[in-house]
Amino acid sequence: EQVLKSYIYQILSDTMTATFDYQWNRDEDNYLQTNVRTQRVRGGLNYFHPSGFLLFTRATLRDQKLTGYENLGQNPDGSKEFWILDAGAGYR
């Protein structure tokens, strides 16, 4: 498995931060002759209230390329691209 990551965290104000990160991953199985390559791009915003209340939201785009799975009778080879959206609240 090979992984490359990069990220940026930015303070926007006393109560707000922004995040951006990128991850590239390659996973090769020489025994089964399968290969998965994944790229992930994620951005997010965080809000921290002085009382301890917090909110966050994130959007992640994933792009996956699969090869070698057709011969195993599993997921078909090809490319898949999809979004994952997260939001939450908490208290510290």
ABEGO torsion letter per residue (X at the ends): XBBBBBBBBBBABAABBBBBBBBBBBBBBAAAGBBBBBBBBBBBBBBBBAAGBBBBBBBBBBBBBBBGAAAAGBBBBEBBBBBBBBBBBBBX
